[in-house]
Amino acid sequence: MRLGIADHFGWAVATGDINADTCADLVVGAPGEDLPATDAGAVHVVYGSLDGLNADIPSEHLTQSDSAGASEAGDHFGQTVAVGENLGQDTTVVVAGAPDENSGATADIGAVNIVNFSDTIPVQPRQVTQNTAGVPGAAEAGDRFGASLALGVDILRNDSGWELLAGAPGEAVGSRAAAGSVTVVSEIQGFPPTGTWEAASYTQDSPGVGGAVEAGDRFGASLAVGNRNIHTAGSNRRIAVGSPGEDVGSRNAAGAVNLFRASGSGLQGTTALTQDTAGVGDSSETGDRFGTSVSVMSGSTHRLAVGTPYEDLGSATNAGIVQRFNFDNVASDNVLNQNSPGAAGVVHDDSFYGSPVVALEGDPERVLLIGNPLHATGTVHVVSVTGGFTSRAWLPGVGGVPGGGTRFGRSASGYDDLG
């Protein structure tokens, strides 16, 4: 594997046991990779073993041409990635977004490519766009379908199979440009469906969804699904959807997050959350972009974390914060920033703390990984949510973390026992 200049290898990462050997494997997006078409993008599957990453099994290099699409300049395939482990369907599923995919002369409609893996063998590649039979809506210029991705179980169906959630933050709803939408697509494993896919689309005008569709909201710019206890029948999934362009009163792009539950019959809206919601610390301000990143930590109590990397703190512009909530009781707000215990450095201009924020549910420790990629060469704030552990920071070249490079913490993932 040879990397080129501006491949952006690591722009997106995901982990999972792809070949069912009980060792974590790594999926890495390189959306700037030239194939030779400039910025067509690629995805690298790097296998883990008892001897470490990329030690025993050759890595897999996926392009859109390998994945039921076509590799074209500027598609940025691999800008988003996700992994769903084998849940009894005999395959693991890898999905990758190409949000700048064109359709003829229609630019940036977006696409998601789905590849199932039987052991280390890619099988049944498929591509989904908003022009795919059964997928609601229509592919339009600037939709950027696949700009955010997540995988969940028991969202539309109760068949214990993975389902795709794809954000299209540039989607126009009526005359309201870039209002945004989220689409759920089922049956992404097994043999390709005959006829049409089973899918459903949601906007802020959908029944039960808080807020209202407005131009520039960018609903679906971020997505997260709580998947822990995934084998427990009837478990209620929790889903968070960010709308960082949402206006709150006269404050433009203050941001919002919509919360949902699902148990096999689609997304059910529960709460529309802004920084002005009662019990939430801080307040909505122009340009905060609350909801730029979201994560859900499941378990006995579902917890939500929301990144607001453009938040100003005192005189420090774009310093960034992360707010943590009990999913069902948002008044339990806890605010984190670069001055919080265990974080590296101090609050400063253009730190963009909170891009991204990722929940990692390990055993015995559960943590929140908060990226701070523009602080020096980048840091990750590891916030422990388990008693008996201390929050700390990962820095390049310190404590066993490899040095070199910049923007460390731009993306993050970790192996998660879905139990």
C-alpha positions as CSV (number, residue, x, y, z in Angstrom):
1,M,0.0,0.0,0.0
2,R,1.6,3.3,-1.2
3,L,0.1,6.5,0.0
4,G,0.1,9.7,-2.1
5,I,0.1,13.3,-1.2
6,A,-3.3,14.5,0.1
7,D,-4.8,11.0,0.1
8,H,-6.4,11.9,3.4
9,F,-5.8,8.4,4.7
10,G,-7.6,8.2,8.0
11,W,-10.2,10.9,7.3
12,A,-12.7,8.3,8.5
13,V,-12.0,5.1,10.5
14,A,-14.2,2.2,11.8
15,T,-13.3,-1.0,13.6
16,G,-14.9,-4.4,13.8
17,D,-14.1,-8.1,13.6
18,I,-14.5,-8.5,9.9
19,N,-13.1,-12.0,9.4
20,A,-14.5,-13.4,12.7
21,D,-11.1,-14.4,14.2
22,T,-11.9,-12.4,17.4
23,C,-9.3,-9.8,16.5
24,A,-10.2,-6.2,15.7
25,D,-9.8,-5.1,12.1
26,L,-9.5,-1.5,10.9
27,V,-11.4,0.1,8.0
28,V,-9.8,3.4,6.8
29,G,-11.2,5.9,4.4
30,A,-8.8,7.8,2.1
31,P,-11.2,10.1,0.2
32,G,-8.5,12.0,-1.5
33,E,-6.8,9.0,-3.1
34,D,-6.2,9.3,-6.9
35,L,-7.0,6.1,-8.9
36,P,-5.7,7.8,-11.1
37,A,-8.8,9.9,-11.3
38,T,-8.1,12.8,-8.9
39,D,-9.8,12.5,-5.5
40,A,-11.8,9.4,-6.5
41,G,-11.2,8.0,-3.0
42,A,-10.6,4.5,-1.6
43,V,-11.2,2.4,1.5
44,H,-8.5,0.2,3.0
45,V,-9.4,-2.9,5.1
46,V,-6.5,-3.7,7.4
47,Y,-6.8,-7.0,9.2
48,G,-5.7,-7.6,12.8
49,S,-4.3,-10.7,14.3
50,L,-2.6,-11.9,17.5
51,D,0.6,-10.4,16.0
52,G,-1.0,-7.0,15.4
53,L,-2.4,-5.0,12.5
54,N,-1.4,-5.9,9.0
55,A,0.8,-8.7,10.2
56,D,-0.6,-12.0,8.9
57,I,-3.3,-11.2,6.3
58,P,-2.8,-8.8,3.4
59,S,-5.0,-5.7,3.5
60,E,-7.8,-5.1,1.1
61,H,-8.0,-2.0,-1.1
62,L,-11.5,-1.1,-2.1
63,T,-12.6,1.4,-4.7
64,Q,-16.0,2.3,-6.0
65,S,-15.2,0.2,-9.1
66,D,-14.9,-2.8,-6.8
67,S,-18.1,-1.9,-5.0
68,A,-20.8,-1.8,-7.7
69,G,-20.0,1.8,-8.7
70,A,-17.5,3.6,-10.8
71,S,-14.4,5.5,-9.6
72,E,-14.6,9.0,-10.8
73,A,-12.7,12.2,-10.1
74,G,-14.0,14.1,-7.0
75,D,-16.3,11.4,-5.7
76,H,-14.4,11.3,-2.3
77,F,-15.3,7.6,-1.7
78,G,-14.4,6.7,1.9
79,Q,-15.2,10.1,3.4
80,T,-17.5,8.1,5.7
81,V,-17.2,4.5,6.7
82,A,-18.9,2.0,9.1
83,V,-18.6,-1.7,10.0
84,G,-21.4,-4.1,11.1
85,E,-20.1,-7.4,12.4
86,N,-21.4,-10.8,11.6
87,L,-24.7,-11.2,13.6
88,G,-25.6,-14.6,12.3
89,Q,-26.0,-13.8,8.6
90,D,-22.6,-15.3,7.7
91,T,-21.2,-12.0,6.6
92,T,-19.8,-8.8,8.0
93,V,-20.8,-5.6,6.2
94,V,-18.6,-2.6,5.4
95,V,-20.3,0.6,4.1
96,A,-18.6,3.7,2.7
97,G,-19.9,7.0,1.6
98,A,-19.1,9.0,-1.6
99,P,-21.0,12.2,-0.9
100,D,-19.6,14.0,-3.9
101,E,-20.7,11.3,-6.4
102,N,-22.2,12.7,-9.6
103,S,-25.0,11.4,-11.8
104,G,-24.3,12.5,-15.3
105,A,-24.3,16.3,-15.2
106,T,-25.9,16.4,-11.7
107,A,-23.2,17.1,-9.2
108,D,-22.7,15.8,-5.7
109,I,-25.8,13.7,-5.4
110,G,-23.9,11.3,-3.2
111,A,-23.8,7.5,-2.9
112,V,-23.2,4.7,-0.4
113,N,-21.4,1.5,-1.4
114,I,-22.1,-1.7,0.6
115,V,-19.7,-4.6,0.6
116,N,-20.3,-7.8,2.5
117,F,-17.3,-9.9,3.6
118,S,-17.3,-13.6,3.9
119,D,-14.1,-14.2,6.0
120,T,-11.7,-11.9,4.0
121,I,-13.5,-12.2,0.7
122,P,-15.6,-9.2,-0.5
123,V,-18.9,-10.4,-1.8
124,Q,-22.2,-8.9,-3.0
125,P,-21.2,-5.3,-3.6
126,R,-24.0,-2.9,-4.1
127,Q,-24.4,0.9,-4.5
128,V,-27.3,2.9,-3.1
129,T,-28.3,6.4,-4.1
130,Q,-31.6,8.3,-3.8
131,N,-32.3,7.1,-7.4
132,T,-32.2,3.4,-6.2
133,A,-35.6,1.7,-6.5
134,G,-37.4,1.8,-3.2
135,V,-35.3,4.6,-1.7
136,P,-37.5,7.6,-1.1
137,G,-36.8,11.0,-2.8
138,A,-34.7,11.7,-5.8
139,A,-31.0,12.3,-6.3
140,E,-30.5,16.0,-6.8
141,A,-27.5,18.3,-7.1
142,G,-25.8,19.0,-3.8
143,D,-27.8,16.4,-1.7
144,R,-24.5,14.7,-0.6
145,F,-26.2,11.5,0.4
146,G,-23.8,9.5,2.5
147,A,-22.1,12.5,4.1
148,S,-22.8,10.8,7.4
149,L,-23.3,7.1,8.0
150,A,-24.3,4.7,10.8
151,L,-25.4,1.1,11.1
152,G,-28.2,-0.1,13.4
153,V,-30.3,-3.2,14.0
154,D,-34.1,-3.3,14.5
155,I,-34.7,0.2,13.0
156,L,-37.2,-0.6,10.3
157,R,-37.4,-4.4,10.7
158,N,-37.1,-6.9,13.6
159,D,-34.9,-9.4,11.8
160,S,-31.6,-8.9,13.6
161,G,-29.9,-7.7,10.5
162,W,-27.9,-4.5,9.9
163,E,-29.6,-1.5,8.5
164,L,-28.0,1.5,6.9
165,L,-28.7,5.1,8.1
166,A,-27.4,7.7,5.6
167,G,-27.5,11.5,6.0
168,A,-28.0,13.8,3.1
169,P,-27.5,17.2,4.7
170,G,-27.7,19.1,1.4
171,E,-31.1,17.7,0.6
172,A,-33.7,20.3,-0.4
173,V,-37.1,19.9,1.1
174,G,-39.5,21.7,-1.2
175,S,-38.0,25.1,-1.8
176,R,-35.8,25.0,1.3
177,A,-32.3,24.3,0.2
178,A,-29.9,22.2,2.3
179,A,-32.7,21.4,4.8
180,G,-31.4,17.9,5.1
181,S,-32.7,14.3,5.4
182,V,-31.9,10.9,6.9
183,T,-32.7,7.7,5.0
184,V,-32.8,4.2,6.6
185,V,-32.3,1.2,4.2
186,S,-32.9,-2.4,5.3
187,E,-31.7,-5.8,3.9
188,I,-28.2,-4.7,3.3
189,Q,-26.9,-8.2,4.0
190,G,-27.6,-11.5,2.3
191,F,-28.6,-11.8,-1.3
192,P,-29.6,-8.6,-3.1
193,P,-33.4,-7.9,-2.7
194,T,-35.6,-8.4,-5.6
195,G,-37.7,-5.5,-6.8
196,T,-37.2,-2.6,-4.5
197,W,-35.3,-2.0,-1.3
198,E,-37.2,-1.4,1.9
199,A,-36.3,2.1,3.0
200,A,-37.7,5.2,4.7
201,S,-36.7,8.8,4.8
202,Y,-37.0,11.4,7.5
203,T,-36.8,15.2,7.7
204,Q,-37.7,17.7,10.4
205,D,-41.2,17.8,8.9
206,S,-41.8,14.1,9.4
207,P,-44.5,13.2,12.0
208,G,-43.2,13.3,15.5
209,V,-39.9,14.9,14.6
210,G,-39.2,18.1,16.6
211,G,-38.4,21.4,14.9
212,A,-39.3,22.4,11.4
213,V,-37.6,22.2,8.0
214,E,-35.7,25.4,7.2
215,A,-33.2,26.2,4.5
216,G,-29.6,25.5,5.7
217,D,-30.5,23.4,8.7
218,R,-28.3,20.5,7.4
219,F,-30.3,17.9,9.3
220,G,-28.4,14.6,9.0
221,A,-24.9,16.2,8.9
222,S,-24.1,13.9,11.8
223,L,-25.5,10.6,12.9
224,A,-25.1,8.1,15.8
225,V,-26.9,4.9,16.9
226,G,-26.6,3.1,20.2
227,N,-26.1,-0.6,19.4
228,R,-25.1,-2.1,22.7
229,N,-27.0,-5.3,23.8
230,I,-27.7,-5.8,20.2
231,H,-28.7,-9.4,20.6
232,T,-31.4,-8.6,23.2
233,A,-34.8,-9.1,21.6
234,G,-37.0,-6.0,21.7
235,S,-34.2,-3.6,22.7
236,N,-34.9,0.0,22.0
237,R,-32.3,1.6,19.9
238,R,-31.4,5.3,20.5
239,I,-30.5,7.5,17.5
240,A,-29.2,11.0,17.4
241,V,-29.2,13.3,14.3
242,G,-27.4,16.6,14.2
243,S,-28.5,19.8,12.4
244,P,-25.6,22.1,12.9
245,G,-27.0,24.7,10.6
246,E,-30.3,25.1,12.5
247,D,-31.2,28.7,13.4
248,V,-32.4,29.2,17.0
249,G,-34.5,32.4,17.0
250,S,-32.4,35.0,15.3
251,R,-29.1,33.2,15.9
252,N,-28.0,31.7,12.7
253,A,-26.4,28.2,12.6
254,A,-26.7,27.8,16.4
255,G,-27.4,24.1,15.9
256,A,-29.8,21.4,17.1
257,V,-30.0,17.7,17.7
258,N,-33.0,15.5,17.2
259,L,-33.3,12.3,19.3
260,F,-35.2,9.2,18.2
261,R,-36.0,5.7,19.4
262,A,-36.5,2.6,17.2
263,S,-37.5,-1.0,17.8
264,G,-38.4,-2.3,14.3
265,S,-41.0,0.1,13.0
266,G,-39.0,3.1,12.0
267,L,-37.6,6.2,13.8
268,Q,-39.8,7.6,16.5
269,G,-39.0,11.2,17.4
270,T,-38.6,12.0,21.1
271,T,-36.8,15.3,21.7
272,A,-35.5,18.3,19.8
273,L,-32.5,19.6,21.6
274,T,-30.7,23.0,21.4
275,Q,-28.5,24.8,23.8
276,D,-31.5,26.8,24.9
277,T,-33.4,23.6,26.0
278,A,-34.3,23.8,29.7
279,G,-31.5,22.2,31.8
280,V,-28.9,22.3,29.1
281,G,-25.7,24.2,30.0
282,D,-24.6,27.2,27.9
283,S,-26.9,28.9,25.4
284,S,-27.5,29.0,21.7
285,E,-25.3,31.6,19.9
286,T,-24.8,32.4,16.3
287,G,-22.3,30.1,14.6
288,D,-22.0,27.5,17.4
289,R,-23.1,24.6,15.2
290,F,-24.2,22.5,18.1
291,G,-24.6,19.0,16.7
292,T,-21.6,19.0,14.4
293,S,-20.7,15.7,16.0
294,V,-22.9,13.3,18.0
295,S,-22.4,9.9,19.7
296,V,-24.6,7.6,21.7
297,M,-23.3,5.3,24.5
298,S,-25.8,2.5,25.3
299,G,-26.1,0.1,28.2
300,S,-28.4,0.3,31.2
301,T,-28.6,4.0,30.7
302,H,-28.2,5.6,27.2
303,R,-26.0,8.6,27.1
304,L,-25.7,11.2,24.5
305,A,-22.6,13.4,23.7
306,V,-22.8,16.4,21.4
307,G,-19.8,18.2,19.9
308,T,-19.9,22.0,19.3
309,P,-16.5,22.7,18.0
310,Y,-17.3,26.3,16.9
311,E,-18.3,27.3,20.4
312,D,-16.6,30.4,21.7
313,L,-15.3,30.3,25.3
314,G,-14.6,33.8,26.7
315,S,-12.4,35.5,24.2
316,A,-11.3,32.2,22.6
317,T,-13.1,31.8,19.3
318,N,-13.9,28.3,17.9
319,A,-12.5,26.8,21.1
320,G,-15.2,24.1,21.2
321,I,-17.1,22.1,23.8
322,V,-18.7,18.7,24.3
323,Q,-21.9,18.3,26.3
324,R,-23.0,15.0,27.8
325,F,-26.6,14.0,28.7
326,N,-28.7,11.1,29.9
327,F,-30.5,10.4,26.7
328,D,-33.9,10.4,28.5
329,N,-33.2,13.3,30.8
330,V,-31.3,16.1,29.1
331,A,-31.2,18.2,32.2
332,S,-28.3,16.0,33.4
333,D,-26.0,18.1,31.2
334,N,-22.2,18.0,31.8
335,V,-19.9,20.4,29.8
336,L,-16.4,19.4,28.8
337,N,-13.7,21.6,27.2
338,Q,-10.0,21.7,26.8
339,N,-9.6,22.9,30.4
340,S,-11.4,19.8,31.7
341,P,-9.5,17.2,33.8
342,G,-7.2,15.0,31.7
343,A,-7.4,17.2,28.5
344,A,-4.1,18.4,26.9
345,G,-3.4,22.1,26.7
346,V,-5.8,24.9,27.5
347,V,-8.7,26.6,25.8
348,H,-7.5,28.7,22.9
349,D,-8.6,30.1,19.5
350,D,-9.4,27.7,16.7
351,S,-8.9,24.5,18.7
352,F,-12.2,23.0,17.5
353,Y,-12.5,20.7,20.5
354,G,-15.3,18.1,19.9
355,S,-14.7,17.3,16.3
356,P,-15.3,14.4,16.5
357,V,-16.8,12.8,19.6
358,V,-17.0,8.9,19.7
359,A,-18.4,6.6,22.4
360,L,-16.3,3.5,23.1
361,E,-17.8,0.8,25.3
362,G,-15.0,-1.4,26.4
363,D,-14.7,-3.9,29.3
364,P,-14.0,-2.9,32.0
365,E,-13.9,0.8,31.0
366,R,-16.3,2.9,28.9
367,V,-14.9,6.1,27.5
368,L,-15.7,9.1,25.3
369,L,-13.0,9.9,22.8
370,I,-13.0,13.7,22.0
371,G,-10.9,14.8,19.1
372,N,-9.0,18.0,19.2
373,P,-7.1,17.8,15.9
374,L,-6.1,21.5,15.6
375,H,-4.4,21.7,19.0
376,A,-0.7,21.6,18.2
377,T,-0.4,18.3,16.1
378,G,-3.6,17.0,17.5
379,T,-4.8,15.3,20.7
380,V,-7.6,13.0,21.8
381,H,-9.2,13.6,25.2
382,V,-10.1,10.2,26.7
383,V,-13.0,10.9,29.1
384,S,-13.7,7.9,31.4
385,V,-17.3,7.3,32.3
386,T,-16.5,4.3,34.4
387,G,-15.7,4.6,38.1
388,G,-12.1,3.8,39.2
389,F,-10.5,5.2,36.0
390,T,-9.0,8.6,35.3
391,S,-9.6,10.8,32.2
392,R,-6.4,11.4,30.2
393,A,-5.1,12.6,26.9
394,W,-3.4,10.8,23.9
395,L,-0.7,12.9,22.2
396,P,1.5,11.9,19.2
397,G,4.9,10.7,20.4
398,V,3.8,10.3,24.1
399,G,3.1,7.2,26.1
400,G,3.4,4.8,23.3
401,V,1.4,6.8,20.7
402,P,3.3,7.0,17.4
403,G,4.6,10.4,16.6
404,G,4.6,12.3,13.3
405,G,1.9,13.7,11.2
406,T,-0.7,16.4,12.0
407,R,-4.4,16.6,12.9
408,F,-4.2,13.6,15.2
409,G,-7.7,13.0,16.4
410,R,-9.4,14.0,13.2
411,S,-11.3,10.7,13.3
412,A,-11.6,8.0,16.0
413,S,-13.0,4.5,16.5
414,G,-12.5,1.5,18.7
415,Y,-13.4,-2.1,19.0
416,D,-16.7,-2.4,20.8
417,D,-18.1,-5.7,22.2
418,L,-21.8,-5.3,21.1
419,G,-22.8,-8.0,23.6
